[in-house]
Amino acid sequence: MTASAPGSTPIRRSRLGLWLVVAIVAAAGGAIVGHFALSPKPVADQAVETFFQTRLPDPAGAELDLSKLRGKTLVVNFWAPWCGPCVEEMPELTALHGEYAQRNVEFVGIGIDSASNIQQFLKKVPVAYPLAVAGFAGTELSRSFGNAQGGLPYTVVINPDGSVKYRKMGRVHAEELRKVLPGA
């Protein structure tokens, strides 16, 4: 064993301890700053942004630019003509669209089917709000809003600030939506 100078071991240990404390504080501070400053947007915010960056054809083939709906309360309904509950809720959604038209509320249906099938559907069931044809890619868009199963119908209400206010898997009723839509 080598003899050390008197008092050198406690100084080295105290310096080592000091550097260890500094390193721990720096790491914790970096983690906190990284979490708050660099964390990605919440999933729902990313879904809303993706939605607003999307352009889809309507059933006639004209482009529907979803970014033009930004700044409104938005009811997004994912549906398909072959989905029984989807078909059942569409007359209520059409009525609500008329009721809320003057309140900065817009409805949009995202059809999970082909344009020709949606056109055939519209001959039987009139819909007053804009419809987009997304095909099966619309299922992925609905999943980004939290629809883990990819089932239909799936309804999302987006506030004018872009935050998601409401989500529902399954048939939605007018009274449920009235509770989350802006009042008169």
SEMI-276532 format. One record per residue: z, y, x of N, C-alpha, C, O, CB in turn; residue number from 1; residue in one letter. Coordinates in steps of 0.02 Angstrom, whole numbers. Each point is the difference from the previous one (the first is absolute). Glycine has a CB too. Example, Ala and Ser with C-alpha at 12.3 -4.5 7.8 and 13.67 -1.06 7.14 Angstrom:
<<390, -284, 660>, <0, 59, -45>, <0, 60, 45>, <33, -1, 52>, <29, -58, -147>, 1, 'A'>
<<-98, 112, 77>, <3, 59, 42>, <37, 55, -39>, <8, 55, 25>, <-116, -87, 34>, 2, 'S'>
! end
This chain:
<<0, -58, 41>, <0, 58, -41>, <0, 62, 44>, <35, 3, 50>, <24, -66, -141>, 1, 'M'>
<<-97, 111, 72>, <-4, 61, 39>, <49, 50, -30>, <5, 7, -60>, <-125, -28, 91>, 2, 'T'>
<<155, 53, 13>, <48, 51, -24>, <-39, 63, -16>, <-46, 18, 35>, <140, -67, 35>, 3, 'A'>
<<-75, 82, -123>, <-33, 63, -19>, <46, 57, 13>, <61, -8, 6>, <-128, -51, -94>, 4, 'S'>
<<38, 116, 93>, <40, 60, 12>, <46, 11, -58>, <-18, -13, -58>, <-73, 64, 128>, 5, 'A'>
<<150, -27, -57>, <47, 12, -54>, <-30, 48, -51>, <-25, 53, 17>, <121, -73, 61>, 6, 'P'>
<<-92, 0, -142>, <-22, 43, -55>, <-73, -4, -16>, <-22, 33, -48>, <113, 40, 79>, 7, 'G'>
<<-134, -112, 7>, <-72, 0, -13>, <-18, -42, -61>, <-47, 18, -36>, <28, -2, 158>, 8, 'S'>
<<53, -71, -136>, <-16, -43, -57>, <11, 35, -66>, <-44, -3, -43>, <74, -95, 112>, 9, 'T'>
<<27, 132, -81>, <8, 34, -63>, <-51, 55, -12>, <-20, 12, -57>, <141, -38, 65>, 10, 'P'>
<<-144, 60, 45>, <-50, 53, -8>, <-67, -30, -21>, <-33, 26, -45>, <92, 45, 131>, 11, 'I'>
<<-78, -126, -54>, <-63, -33, -18>, <2, -24, -72>, <-48, 7, -37>, <31, -41, 157>, 12, 'R'>
<<73, 4, -140>, <7, -25, -68>, <-1, 58, -51>, <-31, -7, -53>, <97, -91, 96>, 13, 'R'>
<<-34, 153, -26>, <0, 55, -48>, <-69, 32, -5>, <-21, 21, -54>, <142, 1, 81>, 14, 'S'>
<<-158, -19, 30>, <-69, 25, -3>, <-44, -48, -41>, <-41, 22, -41>, <56, 35, 153>, 15, 'R'>
<<-7, -121, -100>, <-39, -50, -37>, <16, 5, -74>, <-45, -3, -42>, <45, -73, 143>, 16, 'L'>
<<63, 83, -118>, <21, 8, -70>, <-29, 63, -31>, <-23, -1, -58>, <128, -61, 83>, 17, 'G'>
<<-105, 116, 13>, <-28, 63, -25>, <-75, -7, -14>, <-24, 22, -52>, <110, 42, 117>, 18, 'L'>
<<-122, -95, -18>, <-72, -10, -10>, <-13, -47, -59>, <-49, 9, -36>, <29, 10, 159>, 19, 'W'>
<<61, -68, -132>, <-7, -46, -55>, <9, 37, -67>, <-38, -11, -47>, <79, -84, 120>, 20, 'L'>
<<10, 137, -77>, <11, 40, -60>, <-59, 47, -13>, <-22, 6, -57>, <147, -12, 76>, 21, 'V'>
<<-149, 39, 34>, <-58, 45, -8>, <-60, -39, -26>, <-36, 23, -44>, <79, 51, 138>, 22, 'V'>
<<-55, -134, -66>, <-58, -40, -21>, <7, -22, -72>, <-50, 2, -37>, <37, -42, 154>, 23, 'A'>
<<72, 21, -138>, <10, -21, -70>, <-10, 58, -47>, <-32, -7, -52>, <113, -80, 90>, 24, 'I'>
<<-54, 145, -21>, <-8, 60, -42>, <-74, 20, -4>, <-25, 16, -54>, <141, 24, 85>, 25, 'V'>
<<-150, -43, 26>, <-72, 18, 0>, <-40, -49, -42>, <-44, 21, -38>, <58, 28, 153>, 26, 'A'>
<<1, -114, -110>, <-36, -50, -39>, <12, 10, -75>, <-46, -4, -41>, <54, -76, 137>, 27, 'A'>
<<55, 91, -114>, <17, 11, -70>, <-34, 63, -26>, <-27, 0, -55>, <137, -58, 71>, 28, 'A'>
<<-109, 112, 23>, <-32, 62, -20>, <-75, -10, -8>, <-29, 25, -48>, <117, 40, 107>, 29, 'G'>
<<-119, -101, -14>, <-71, -13, -5>, <-17, -41, -62>, <-50, 13, -33>, <42, -9, 157>, 30, 'G'>
<<50, -53, -139>, <-11, -41, -59>, <5, 42, -64>, <-40, -8, -46>, <84, -91, 107>, 31, 'A'>
<<5, 143, -63>, <9, 43, -59>, <-59, 48, -8>, <-27, 7, -55>, <152, -15, 68>, 32, 'I'>
<<-144, 41, 41>, <-57, 46, -3>, <-63, -38, -19>, <-39, 23, -41>, <93, 52, 128>, 33, 'V'>
<<-65, -132, -57>, <-59, -40, -15>, <-2, -21, -73>, <-53, -1, -31>, <53, -39, 147>, 34, 'G'>
<<57, 22, -143>, <3, -21, -70>, <-19, 57, -47>, <-41, -10, -46>, <129, -73, 76>, 35, 'H'>
<<-60, 141, -20>, <-11, 56, -46>, <-65, 37, 14>, <-33, 23, -46>, <155, -12, 36>, 36, 'F'>
<<-140, -4, 73>, <-59, 41, 16>, <-64, -40, 1>, <-53, 27, -16>, <127, 45, 83>, 37, 'A'>
<<-71, -135, -51>, <-61, -39, 10>, <-9, -56, -51>, <-50, -37, 3>, <59, 64, 116>, 38, 'L'>
<<37, -35, -166>, <-6, -56, -47>, <-60, 11, -45>, <-14, 57, -19>, <139, -76, 23>, 39, 'S'>
<<-160, -35, -23>, <-58, 8, -44>, <22, 19, -70>, <58, -7, -18>, <-121, -77, 86>, 40, 'P'>
<<15, 109, -106>, <15, 18, -70>, <20, -63, -38>, <-21, -55, 18>, <-61, 152, -14>, 41, 'K'>
<<123, -90, -55>, <16, -58, -41>, <-63, -32, -28>, <-51, 34, -8>, <162, 18, -22>, 42, 'P'>
<<-107, -116, 15>, <-58, -38, -24>, <-31, 33, -61>, <-62, 6, -4>, <113, -110, 49>, 43, 'V'>
<<-11, 126, -93>, <-27, 30, -60>, <-39, 64, 17>, <-52, 13, -29>, <147, -61, -38>, 44, 'A'>
<<-70, 88, 115>, <-36, 61, 20>, <-67, -18, 31>, <-49, 34, -11>, <159, 25, 30>, 45, 'D'>
<<-112, -112, 21>, <-62, -22, 30>, <-49, -24, -54>, <-60, 14, 5>, <121, -47, 100>, 46, 'Q'>
<<-36, -1, -155>, <-42, -24, -55>, <-31, 59, -37>, <-59, -1, -18>, <129, -103, 7>, 47, 'A'>
<<-29, 155, -2>, <-25, 59, -35>, <-54, 34, 41>, <-52, 19, -27>, <164, -4, -29>, 48, 'V'>
<<-100, -8, 121>, <-50, 33, 42>, <-65, -42, 2>, <-54, 28, -4>, <147, 23, 74>, 49, 'E'>
<<-87, -116, -64>, <-59, -44, -1>, <-36, 8, -66>, <-62, 5, -2>, <118, -86, 79>, 50, 'T'>
<<-19, 83, -132>, <-30, 9, -66>, <-41, 64, -2>, <-57, 0, -22>, <153, -63, -31>, 51, 'F'>
<<-66, 118, 75>, <-35, 65, -3>, <-59, 4, 48>, <-43, 44, -9>, <151, 8, -24>, 52, 'F'>
<<-111, -95, 82>, <-57, 0, 45>, <-56, -47, -23>, <-51, -7, 33>, <129, 33, 60>, 53, 'Q'>
<<-67, -58, -150>, <-47, -50, -25>, <-53, 31, -46>, <15, 44, -39>, <75, -131, 49>, 54, 'T'>
<<-150, 62, -4>, <-54, 18, -45>, <-27, -66, -28>, <-18, -45, 38>, <-12, 153, 27>, 55, 'R'>
<<29, -112, -130>, <-23, -61, -33>, <-53, 19, -52>, <-1, 55, -26>, <114, -111, 45>, 56, 'L'>
<<-158, 9, -34>, <-48, 14, -53>, <34, -6, -68>, <46, -39, -9>, <-140, -2, 82>, 57, 'P'>
<<68, 79, -121>, <21, -11, -69>, <-45, -55, -28>, <-44, -23, 36>, <84, 145, -51>, 58, 'D'>
<<-30, -145, -47>, <-41, -55, -25>, <-75, 14, -1>, <-40, -47, 3>, <138, 16, -71>, 59, 'P'>
<<-118, 94, 64>, <-71, 18, 0>, <-28, 7, 70>, <-60, 8, 8>, <78, 50, -116>, 60, 'A'>
<<25, -62, 159>, <-23, 5, 69>, <11, 67, 32>, <-12, 7, 61>, <-70, -92, -90>, 61, 'G'>
<<103, 136, -8>, <14, 66, 29>, <65, -4, 40>, <45, -38, -17>, <-105, 97, -78>, 62, 'A'>
<<63, -20, 149>, <59, -1, 43>, <59, 36, -33>, <-7, 56, -25>, <-68, -61, 126>, 63, 'E'>
<<133, -27, -98>, <62, 30, -23>, <42, 15, 62>, <23, -46, 34>, <-26, -16, -147>, 64, 'L'>
<<11, 127, 128>, <38, 22, 58>, <73, 9, -20>, <17, 49, -33>, <-119, 9, 83>, 65, 'D'>
<<144, -105, -31>, <70, 0, -22>, <40, 58, 31>, <54, 16, -25>, <-61, -140, 12>, 66, 'L'>
<<-18, 154, 66>, <35, 57, 30>, <2, 60, -48>, <44, 43, 6>, <-79, -82, 107>, 67, 'S'>
<<-11, 41, -160>, <-1, 55, -49>, <58, -4, -50>, <11, 47, -39>, <-135, -42, 52>, 68, 'K'>
<<160, -60, -12>, <57, -9, -45>, <65, 21, 33>, <53, 0, -32>, <-114, -94, -22>, 69, 'L'>
<<58, 112, 117>, <60, 22, 37>, <30, 61, -33>, <-36, 44, -24>, <-12, -91, 132>, 70, 'R'>
<<115, 51, -110>, <34, 58, -28>, <15, -6, -74>, <28, 45, -30>, <-83, 22, 116>, 71, 'G'>
<<36, -123, -116>, <15, -13, -71>, <50, -58, -5>, <8, -38, 47>, <-123, 80, -82>, 72, 'K'>
<<148, -46, -21>, <36, -62, -14>, <-55, -50, -17>, <-43, 14, -41>, <152, 44, -2>, 73, 'T'>
<<-106, -115, 74>, <-55, -48, -5>, <26, -68, -22>, <47, -27, 29>, <-109, 88, 60>, 74, 'L'>
<<32, -87, -142>, <15, -67, -24>, <-58, -45, 24>, <-57, 7, -24>, <124, 35, -79>, 75, 'V'>
<<-53, -87, 149>, <-50, -45, 27>, <13, -68, -30>, <53, -29, 8>, <-65, 95, 101>, 76, 'V'>
<<-39, -92, -143>, <7, -65, -33>, <-51, -48, 29>, <-60, 9, -7>, <102, 47, -99>, 77, 'N'>
<<-17, -109, 139>, <-42, -52, 27>, <-9, -52, -55>, <49, -24, -29>, <-9, 43, 149>, 78, 'F'>
<<-102, -36, -136>, <-14, -42, -59>, <-64, -40, 11>, <-35, 9, 50>, <92, 75, -124>, 79, 'W'>
<<-71, -128, 28>, <-63, -38, 0>, <-18, -17, -72>, <44, -9, -42>, <-20, -39, 158>, 80, 'A'>
<<-89, 44, -131>, <-21, -16, -69>, <22, -69, -24>, <8, -11, -60>, <-106, 85, 79>, 81, 'P'>
<<109, -120, 27>, <20, -68, -17>, <76, -8, -6>, <25, -54, -13>, <-127, 13, 70>, 82, 'W'>
<<139, 95, -48>, <73, 0, -2>, <24, 21, -69>, <-7, 58, -19>, <13, -32, 143>, 83, 'C'>
<<22, -73, -162>, <22, 14, -69>, <48, 59, -6>, <-13, 45, -39>, <-2, -164, 17>, 84, 'G'>
<<70, 121, 61>, <46, 56, -5>, <-32, 67, 20>, <18, 53, -26>, <75, -132, 50>, 85, 'P'>
<<-142, 76, 21>, <-36, 62, 19>, <-38, 28, -60>, <3, 59, -14>, <-14, -101, 133>, 86, 'C'>
<<-24, -2, -153>, <-40, 20, -58>, <46, 27, -55>, <-17, 49, -33>, <-71, -136, 62>, 87, 'V'>
<<146, 56, -39>, <47, 22, -51>, <26, 70, 12>, <10, 38, -47>, <23, -156, 31>, 88, 'E'>
<<-21, 137, 80>, <29, 65, 15>, <-51, 57, 2>, <20, 58, -3>, <68, -119, 66>, 89, 'E'>
<<-151, 46, -57>, <-50, 53, 9>, <-4, 50, -58>, <-7, 59, 13>, <-56, -140, 56>, 90, 'M'>
<<67, 60, -132>, <0, 50, -53>, <60, 48, 5>, <-7, 60, -14>, <-54, -142, -59>, 91, 'P'>
<<119, 56, 92>, <59, 44, 8>, <-10, 48, 58>, <18, 58, -4>, <55, -149, -42>, 92, 'E'>
<<-102, 66, 101>, <-12, 43, 57>, <-51, 55, -18>, <7, 57, 22>, <18, -153, 56>, 93, 'L'>
<<-76, 78, -116>, <-49, 50, -22>, <34, 53, -44>, <-14, 59, 8>, <-78, -146, -3>, 94, 'T'>
<<135, 66, -50>, <36, 48, -43>, <45, 45, 42>, <3, 61, -11>, <-7, -143, -84>, 95, 'A'>
<<40, 53, 143>, <43, 40, 44>, <-41, 49, 42>, <21, 57, 11>, <61, -152, -7>, 96, 'L'>
<<-140, 74, 18>, <-44, 44, 39>, <-15, 62, -41>, <3, 56, 27>, <-53, -155, 33>, 97, 'H'>
<<34, 91, -123>, <-13, 58, -43>, <62, 43, -11>, <-4, 61, -1>, <-85, -127, -55>, 98, 'G'>
<<145, 33, 47>, <63, 35, -13>, <23, 42, 60>, <28, 54, -8>, <4, -147, -69>, 99, 'E'>
<<-45, 68, 138>, <24, 34, 60>, <-54, 40, 38>, <13, 26, 54>, <70, -117, -45>, 100, 'Y'>
<<-142, 95, -37>, <-56, 33, 35>, <16, 72, 18>, <-22, 23, 53>, <-56, -96, -115>, 101, 'A'>
<<116, 109, 21>, <15, 70, 14>, <63, 9, 42>, <23, 56, 10>, <-78, -27, -117>, 102, 'Q'>
<<84, -83, 133>, <62, 3, 38>, <-8, -18, 74>, <47, -20, 33>, <13, -8, -137>, 103, 'R'>
<<-121, 36, 130>, <-15, -16, 70>, <14, -74, 16>, <22, -17, 54>, <6, 136, -24>, 104, 'N'>
<<-42, -162, -80>, <7, -72, 9>, <-69, -31, -6>, <-37, 14, -48>, <156, -13, 1>, 105, 'V'>
<<-136, -43, 94>, <-65, -35, -2>, <13, -74, 3>, <45, -24, 33>, <-104, 121, 22>, 106, 'E'>
<<17, -134, -90>, <2, -72, -1>, <-63, -25, 36>, <-53, 31, -6>, <120, -35, -103>, 107, 'F'>
<<-61, -50, 145>, <-58, -32, 31>, <11, -75, -1>, <53, -24, 18>, <-77, 126, 55>, 108, 'V'>
<<-28, -137, -93>, <3, -73, -1>, <-39, -27, 60>, <-57, 20, 11>, <68, -22, -136>, 109, 'G'>
<<19, -43, 162>, <-32, -32, 57>, <-18, -71, -22>, <43, -44, -3>, <20, 116, 89>, 110, 'I'>
<<-127, -83, -100>, <-23, -64, -25>, <-9, -52, 55>, <-34, 12, 50>, <-22, 49, -141>, 111, 'G'>
<<87, -118, 81>, <-4, -55, 48>, <-53, -49, -27>, <16, -55, -22>, <108, 68, 59>, 112, 'I'>
<<-186, 8, -34>, <-56, -40, -25>, <-64, 34, 21>, <0, 50, 35>, <68, -93, -134>, 113, 'D'>
<<-124, 16, 76>, <-65, 29, 16>, <-17, 56, -49>, <28, 4, -54>, <-66, -114, 101>, 114, 'S'>
<<-7, 153, -26>, <-22, 55, -43>, <-31, -26, -65>, <13, 27, -53>, <-33, 44, 155>, 115, 'A'>
<<-19, -124, -98>, <-33, -26, -60>, <51, -27, -50>, <-7, 10, -60>, <-94, -38, 128>, 116, 'S'>
<<153, -7, -44>, <52, -25, -45>, <40, 58, -32>, <17, -3, -58>, <-9, -102, 128>, 117, 'N'>
<<5, 157, -31>, <37, 57, -27>, <-44, 37, -50>, <25, 23, -51>, <41, -12, 158>, 118, 'I'>
<<-131, -5, -94>, <-45, 32, -48>, <-1, -39, -66>, <2, 31, -54>, <-73, 12, 149>, 119, 'Q'>
<<68, -108, -92>, <2, -41, -61>, <65, 10, -38>, <0, 4, -61>, <-74, -89, 117>, 120, 'Q'>
<<129, 88, -19>, <65, 12, -31>, <2, 66, -37>, <24, 4, -56>, <29, -72, 147>, 121, 'F'>
<<-80, 121, -60>, <1, 67, -29>, <-42, 5, -64>, <11, 47, -39>, <7, -1, 153>, 122, 'L'>
<<-64, -92, -125>, <-38, -1, -63>, <45, -20, -58>, <-13, 18, -57>, <-92, -46, 121>, 123, 'K'>
<<158, -11, -48>, <46, -24, -52>, <63, 42, -6>, <26, 10, -55>, <-70, -124, 74>, 124, 'K'>
<<68, 139, 38>, <63, 38, 2>, <-13, 68, 32>, <-9, 4, 61>, <78, -112, -54>, 125, 'V'>
<<-70, 161, -46>, <-12, 66, 29>, <62, 23, 40>, <57, -9, -20>, <-136, 37, -75>, 126, 'P'>
<<65, 2, 153>, <52, 26, 44>, <-18, 73, 16>, <-56, 14, 22>, <82, -130, 27>, 127, 'V'>
<<21, 162, -60>, <-14, 72, 7>, <14, 27, 70>, <-22, 55, 17>, <48, -44, -136>, 128, 'A'>
<<10, -48, 160>, <18, 24, 66>, <-46, -31, 53>, <-33, -50, -15>, <154, 65, -21>, 129, 'Y'>
<<-124, 13, 96>, <-44, -25, 51>, <17, -72, 21>, <58, -19, 7>, <-73, 136, 33>, 130, 'P'>
<<-38, -156, -30>, <7, -68, 25>, <-38, -6, 65>, <-54, 29, 8>, <67, -76, -126>, 131, 'L'>
<<15, 10, 164>, <-33, -14, 63>, <-9, -75, 6>, <40, -39, -25>, <11, 142, 79>, 132, 'A'>
<<-104, -122, -20>, <-15, -71, 11>, <20, -15, 72>, <-33, 22, 47>, <-62, -24, -133>, 133, 'V'>
<<147, -37, 94>, <24, -17, 67>, <-14, -72, 19>, <6, -18, 58>, <83, 103, -72>, 134, 'A'>
<<-108, -126, -35>, <-8, -71, 16>, <66, -29, 23>, <54, 27, -16>, <-174, -8, 46>, 135, 'G'>
<<117, -73, 6>, <62, -31, 22>, <35, 38, 56>, <57, -15, 16>, <-106, -94, -50>, 136, 'F'>
<<14, 157, 64>, <33, 44, 50>, <55, 42, -33>, <47, 21, 33>, <-154, -17, 34>, 137, 'A'>
<<101, 7, -132>, <51, 37, -37>, <67, -36, 0>, <52, 32, -5>, <-142, 16, -66>, 138, 'G'>
<<88, -114, 77>, <62, -38, 3>, <40, 20, 62>, <61, 7, -3>, <-115, -104, -59>, 139, 'T'>
<<19, 106, 118>, <34, 21, 61>, <29, 70, -6>, <54, 14, 25>, <-131, -86, 41>, 140, 'E'>
<<41, 116, -100>, <26, 67, -12>, <63, -3, -42>, <48, 35, 13>, <-165, 13, -5>, 141, 'L'>
<<117, -90, -60>, <60, -7, -41>, <58, -30, 40>, <58, 18, -11>, <-131, -31, -91>, 142, 'S'>
<<58, -33, 147>, <52, -29, 42>, <33, 54, 44>, <60, -2, 12>, <-122, -108, -11>, 143, 'R'>
<<22, 158, 22>, <28, 53, 42>, <49, 43, -38>, <42, 33, 30>, <-148, -33, 36>, 144, 'S'>
<<102, -1, -133>, <48, 36, -42>, <60, -43, -19>, <42, 22, -39>, <-137, 46, -5>, 145, 'F'>
<<99, -128, 72>, <58, -42, -13>, <-12, -59, -46>, <47, -36, -17>, <19, 136, 34>, 146, 'G'>
<<-128, -111, -36>, <-17, -56, -44>, <-8, -63, 43>, <-56, -22, 14>, <-2, 100, -97>, 147, 'N'>
<<115, -107, 102>, <0, -56, 48>, <-40, -60, -25>, <-34, -33, 39>, <146, 71, -1>, 148, 'A'>
<<-109, -52, -103>, <-36, -58, -28>, <-74, 14, -10>, <-40, -46, -6>, <145, 11, -49>, 149, 'Q'>
<<-124, 99, 52>, <-69, 17, -14>, <-19, -12, -73>, <-59, -6, -16>, <32, -22, 134>, 150, 'G'>
<<78, 25, -162>, <-13, -13, -71>, <-23, 62, -37>, <5, 56, 25>, <80, -145, -20>, 151, 'G'>
<<-110, 77, -65>, <-24, 54, -44>, <30, -7, -69>, <19, -55, -21>, <-126, 61, 86>, 152, 'L'>
<<112, 49, -99>, <-10, 69, 21>, <57, 24, 45>, <55, -28, -1>, <-119, 50, -105>, 153, 'P'>
<<49, 30, 144>, <50, 30, 44>, <-10, 75, -5>, <-54, 26, 12>, <57, -126, 68>, 154, 'Y'>
<<51, 136, -96>, <-4, 71, -12>, <46, 37, 47>, <57, -20, 12>, <-85, 0, -132>, 155, 'T'>
<<2, 75, 148>, <37, 43, 46>, <-5, 72, -24>, <-54, 22, -20>, <32, -101, 118>, 156, 'V'>
<<78, 115, -97>, <-1, 72, -16>, <15, 37, 65>, <51, -13, 32>, <-15, -6, -154>, 157, 'V'>
<<-81, 64, 140>, <7, 40, 62>, <14, 72, -20>, <-36, 29, -41>, <-42, -106, 105>, 158, 'I'>
<<130, 106, -35>, <17, 71, -13>, <-51, 46, 34>, <-35, -21, 45>, <158, -10, -54>, 159, 'N'>
<<-126, 94, -13>, <-46, 47, 33>, <12, 8, 75>, <-47, 16, 37>, <42, 44, -145>, 160, 'P'>
<<66, -72, 132>, <14, 5, 72>, <-20, -62, 39>, <9, -3, 60>, <86, 79, -89>, 161, 'D'>
<<-122, -126, -6>, <-22, -61, 33>, <51, -56, 3>, <-14, -53, 27>, <-59, 125, 39>, 162, 'G'>
<<133, -61, -93>, <50, -53, 0>, <-11, -46, -59>, <-22, 21, -54>, <105, 56, 111>, 163, 'S'>
<<-67, -140, -48>, <-7, -50, -53>, <63, 3, -43>, <55, -8, 25>, <-129, -67, 46>, 164, 'V'>
<<65, 87, -136>, <56, 7, -46>, <15, -64, -38>, <57, -13, -18>, <-86, 134, 8>, 165, 'K'>
<<-23, -161, -3>, <8, -56, -46>, <-51, -54, 19>, <-56, 15, 20>, <98, 60, -113>, 166, 'Y'>
<<-21, -138, 87>, <-44, -58, 9>, <18, -52, -52>, <59, -10, -15>, <-71, 34, 140>, 167, 'R'>
<<-38, -57, -150>, <15, -54, -46>, <-54, -54, 4>, <-60, 14, -5>, <120, 66, -71>, 168, 'K'>
<<-36, -141, 84>, <-43, -58, -5>, <2, -23, -73>, <54, -7, -28>, <-35, -28, 150>, 169, 'M'>
<<-76, 24, -152>, <-3, -23, -69>, <-19, 57, -47>, <-8, 57, 21>, <94, -144, 5>, 170, 'G'>
<<-93, 69, -88>, <-22, 47, -51>, <48, 59, -4>, <61, -9, -5>, <-115, -84, -59>, 171, 'R'>
<<26, 153, 67>, <41, 61, -6>, <-8, 27, -71>, <-54, -4, -30>, <41, 30, 155>, 172, 'V'>
<<66, 2, -151>, <-1, 29, -68>, <6, 76, 5>, <27, 27, 48>, <24, -132, -96>, 173, 'H'>
<<-78, 138, -3>, <0, 73, -1>, <70, 29, 9>, <8, 49, 37>, <-108, -53, -112>, 174, 'A'>
<<149, -24, 42>, <69, 27, 5>, <27, -4, 71>, <38, 44, 21>, <-19, -77, -140>, 175, 'E'>
<<-37, -20, 155>, <23, -6, 70>, <-30, 57, 41>, <35, 30, 41>, <-26, -156, -52>, 176, 'E'>
<<-73, 140, 2>, <-32, 52, 38>, <24, 70, -20>, <8, 44, 42>, <-107, -118, -29>, 177, 'L'>
<<111, 84, -77>, <25, 66, -22>, <66, 18, 35>, <13, 59, 12>, <-69, -77, -124>, 178, 'R'>
<<96, -33, 128>, <65, 13, 33>, <-10, 25, 71>, <45, 34, 27>, <7, -123, -96>, 179, 'K'>
<<-108, 75, 102>, <-10, 21, 69>, <-53, 54, 8>, <-9, 27, 55>, <43, -142, -20>, 180, 'V'>
<<-69, 132, -89>, <-51, 52, 4>, <32, 67, -17>, <52, 2, -34>, <-144, -85, 2>, 181, 'L'>
<<62, 138, 56>, <29, 66, -13>, <1, 16, -75>, <-45, -18, -37>, <5, 56, 149>, 182, 'P'>
<<94, -3, -133>, <8, 19, -71>, <-48, 55, -20>, <-40, 25, 40>, <159, -57, -33>, 183, 'G'>
<<-114, 50, -69>, <-45, 51, -28>, <11, 68, 30>, <-34, 48, -18>, <33, -111, -87>, 184, 'A'>
! end
